[in-house]
Structures are given as C-alpha cells and as structure tokens.
Amino acid sequence: MKLFSALALTALLATTAAFAQTTATAPANASPTTSVNPATGNPTAATCKKQAADKNLTGAAKSQYVKDCKAGKATS
C-alpha cells in the first residue's frame, strides 16, 4: 500500500510539473499587433497609436494619423 501511495504521489507531482512548464500559445489566426473593433471593423485606438509611434509621428501629424486610422482611411 505504501508503494502504491508513493507511486501515485510521484505521478501527481510529475504531472503538475509538466503542466506548469507548458506555455500558452496564441491562436494561429490571431494577430498580436492588430486589434479590430468588431462593430466597425476598423482598428482600435490603441492599435492606431502604436502604429503612429512606430512611424515616429508626433503632435498634429500623430493626431491626424490616429483619427484617419480609426476611421478606416488608408494611411501611409
């Protein structure tokens, strides 16, 4: 009986360690850099602001870019 208990405990600890080491993966169709508003189909403000920051835009140019991006207008 002690042997069975010891094996059960070892199996439980080994299984727990295996689950703790696995990492969550993103779904294949998920895009981590683009978040879309489901109601309009346009990018969200956070996505547009990140894109503007990536383009090193500041001030009025950044504001206009974010406004156009959220509206779904083509931005370059």
Contacts in CASP RR format, 6 or more apart in sequence:
PFRMAT RR
TARGET T0000
AUTHOR 0000-0000-0000
METHOD contacts of the structure
MODEL  1
MKLFSALALTALLATTAAFAQTTATAPANASPTTSVNPATGNPTAATCKK
QAADKNLTGAAKSQYVKDCKAGKATS
26 32 0 8 1.000
33 47 0 8 1.000
33 50 0 8 1.000
34 43 0 8 1.000
34 47 0 8 1.000
35 43 0 8 1.000
35 44 0 8 1.000
35 46 0 8 1.000
35 47 0 8 1.000
36 42 0 8 1.000
36 43 0 8 1.000
36 44 0 8 1.000
36 47 0 8 1.000
37 43 0 8 1.000
37 44 0 8 1.000
42 69 0 8 1.000
42 70 0 8 1.000
42 71 0 8 1.000
42 72 0 8 1.000
43 51 0 8 1.000
43 69 0 8 1.000
43 70 0 8 1.000
43 72 0 8 1.000
44 70 0 8 1.000
45 66 0 8 1.000
45 70 0 8 1.000
47 69 0 8 1.000
48 65 0 8 1.000
48 66 0 8 1.000
48 69 0 8 1.000
48 70 0 8 1.000
49 62 0 8 1.000
49 66 0 8 1.000
51 65 0 8 1.000
51 69 0 8 1.000
51 75 0 8 1.000
52 62 0 8 1.000
52 65 0 8 1.000
52 66 0 8 1.000
52 69 0 8 1.000
53 62 0 8 1.000
55 65 0 8 1.000
57 65 0 8 1.000
65 75 0 8 1.000
68 75 0 8 1.000
69 75 0 8 1.000
END
